[in-house]
Amino acid sequence: MSDAEEGKDLLFRAMQQNASRIMTSVPWAKALGFELTSIEQGRAFAKVAWREELVGDPDSGVIHGGVLTALLDNLCGVAANTALSEPKSMATLDLRIDYMRPAEKGRDILAEAECYHVTRNVAFTHAWAFHDNREKVIATAAGAFALNDITRWASGNQAVEMAQAMLSEKSS
């Protein structure tokens, strides 16, 4: 196994072990109630439960489009992280959202994201929001994410501390 493959496997296993904390460590994702339901290498799955306070149109009861945008953006970042061989800090460079139809009142929204290409500095993703399956999507997203040196992150961030510990274990 190459060093890159070993690093990718090590990083992914750490993400699996801490999957329940990935979304809840981001304050706005926690406030919106995002739940990471599963990860695979290069893919991530989540849901957001319908709640009255997330409704954008009181007449129809439809969840606000900003909630969908935030969900797909966050999930694309998680999918990109699962495709990496070493921890990186990440920032959204570009995110395009296409709204296909309104979400249905009272129904949870499911989402899936995949990272389909990674360069040295950028990860490229696609994502979908839906109720039952991707055959009838509510919204789609295409995103590009800047990949930066994690050692430049501010200390005190739980994810950064975990990543830096992993990097020091790998170099030992």
C-alpha positions, 0 to 999 in steps of 0.5 A: 500500500502506498503512503497516499493510500495508507494516509487516505485509509487512516484519515477515512477511518478517523472520520468514520470513528468521529462521524457523529461529531462531524456535523455537530462541530459546526455551530450553524450545522448543529443549529439547523439540525443537520445529521450526517447519516453515513460516509463512504470514501468520496461520498457523504449522506445526511438529513435535516428534519423538517421543523417549523423554525426552518420554514421559509414560506409560512403559507406552504410550510416549505423549508427555506432554500438557505437551509438546503444551500447550507446542507448541500454546501456542508455535505459537499465539504464532508464528501471532499474530506472523505476523498483526501489522503491527508487532512486539509482545511477547506473553503468553498470557492464556488457553489451552484444550487439548482432548485428543482421543486419545493420540499414537501411540508412536514417531510425530512430532507435527505442529501447525498454528496460526492467528491468526483475529482481532487487536485492538489489545491481544489476538490470538485463535488456534486450533491442532491437533496431529496425526500425519498430518492434521487429520482425526484430531487428537490435541489442539486449542487455543484461545488469547488472547494479550496484545499489548504494546509491544515497547520495554518488553522487556528488552534482550539478547533476540535477538528483541527486538533484531531487532524494535527494529532493524526498527522503527528501519529503518522510521522512517528 
